[in-house]
Amino acid sequence: MTQQTQQPGRETATLGGGCFWCTEAVFLGVEGVLSVESGYAGGEVAHPSYEQVCDGDTGHAEVVRVEFDPSVIGYREILEIFFATHDPTQLNRQGNDVGTQYRSAVFTHSDEQRAIALDVLDQLQRDGIYDGRIVTEVTSLNRDYYPAEGYHQNYFAQHPDQGYCAFVVAPKVAKFRQKFAHRLKR
């Protein structure tokens, strides 16, 4: 597995939890998160476009790259927020968004992240948090990450009244704010 060199005081998590607009909006509000970028990972095509990914032929998932300060929030808690704000039991979908690009995925940057991710998944399954079996894939990123087009970045903040944002993204953000009030940026 490829080890990613991190800047001191920074660690990166790459997570696919359905539509990246939802996941990005949640993590932008997390204390200790330094930046969030929507993108694509896990596919076979270099530099895919949104249209190519939506067609489902590239193998990519919509993901967010979350850079965070591990002295403020750890990778385990990043994953706990991630799993509390999407449904990891839905194979290749989140709600009405259907296709492999909407799969639940954790793309790890190190062996340590992989071990933590597998431990969190095992604990969630043992605790019976979800009615179904968790289908989240845990895979090494292997440098297969491409930023999404500029118009996808910070999408929810720019378009809160757009239909999808109002009816899908906003409830996920509200759920995060209620459950993780202690983790909200001040």
N, C-alpha and C positions, 0 to 999 in steps of 0.2 A: 504494500500500500504506500502511496506517495505521501510523504510528510510535507506539509505546507509551512513555509517560513512565515512566521507572524511578526509584526512589529511589536515591540514591548508595549504592554498595556492594551493589546488588541487580540481578539480571537474572532474567527469567522465560523458561522453556521450557515449551511445551505439547505433549505427546507422546501419541500413541495407539499402543499396542503390544499390542492384544488386551485382555484383562480388566484393568481398572485396578487391581485388587487386587495383581496381579503387579508391575506397573510401579511402583506406589506403594511396595511392600515393598522393592524394589531401591533406589530413590532415597532412601528414609529412612535408609539406611546409608551414603550417600556423603558423604565429607568435603567441606565447603564448601556443602552443600545446607542452606538455612535453613528451608525448609518444603516439604511436598508435600501437594497436595489432589487428591482424585479428583473428576472432573467429566465434563461432556459438551461436545463442540465439533463444529462442522462441519455442523450441521443446520438445518432450517427452522422449528422450533417453539421459541418462547420458553419458557424455564423447564421443560424436559421432565422427566418423572418417569422413574425407573429402568424401570418397566414399559413406558412409551411407547418408550423407547430400545430395550429388549429386543425389543419387537414389530417393530423394524426399519423403522418407518414415518416416523420423524422425520428421518432422514439423519444423526443424530449418531453420533460415535465415542465410546467410552469413552476418556477421556484422564486424564493427570495434569498438574497445573500445578506445575512445579518452580521454586521461587525459590532462587537460589544466589548466592554471593558470587564475582564474576568475578575477584577478586584471589586466590582460592584454587583455583578450578576454572573452566575456560573452557567456553563453549558447545560448542566442538568436542568436548571430552572428555565432556561430558554426552551428546552424540549418539553418541560411540563406545561408551559404556556402554549406551545405549539399543539400539543395533544389535546389540550382543553378547548381549543378554538377551531377544531375541524374534526370530522368523523373518520378515524383511521380504519374503520371496518368496511368502508365502501371501496370496492375494487374498481379502479379506473373511473372514479367519479367523485363528485361532491355535490349532493343535491341534484339539481337539474343539469349541472355541467357534466357531460359524459364524454369519456375518451381517455386514452392513456396519458394525455398531457395534464389531466387533472388528478393523477394518482397521488396517493400519500407516500412521501419519500423523504428519507434523511440521507443527504449526500455528505459523507464524512470527510474531514480534512486530515485525520490522523488515526492511528490505532487507538489512542485514548478516547477520541470521540466515538469511534465505533463501539468500544466496550461500554461506554456510558449509554449510548443509544440502545444497544441490545439489552442492557440492564433495565433501563426505563421501560422499554416495551414489555419485557418479562414481568416487571412489577405491575404494570397496568393490566396485563392479562390475568395475573394471579389475583389482583384485587377485584376483578370483575367489574371494572368501571364501565365497560361497554357491553351491550347485549350480544354482539357478534364477535367473531374472531378478528383480531387486528391483522390487517394485511399490508401495513406499511413496509416498504422495502428499505433496507439499510445498505447503501452502496458507497464505495469510495468515489469521490468526485473525479479523481484522475485528470484534473485540469479541464474537464468538459463543462465549462460554464460560459455562457454568452449573455451579456446584458440585453434586456429587452429594449425596444425602441423607446425614445425619449418620452413620447406621449403616454406610455404606461407608468412612468415613474411618478410617485406621489398622486396616483390617480384619484383615490377616494377624496383626498383633501381638495382637489381641484374640481371634482364633479359630485359633490355629496347629494345633489338632487336628481342625478341621473337614475333611472329606474333600477338597474342592477345594484347600484351603490346603496340606494335607499332601502331596498327590500332584502338584499343579501349581505352586503358588506356591513352596513350599519348595525344590524343585530349581532354580528360576530364581534364587532368592536365594543358594543355595549356589554356583551357577555364577558369579554376580557376585562373591561373596566370594573365590572361588579365583582368578579371572582378574584382579580389580582389588583385590587385597589391599592394595596401596599407597594405595588411595583410600577405605579403610574409615574411618568415624568412630572416633576414639579414645575 
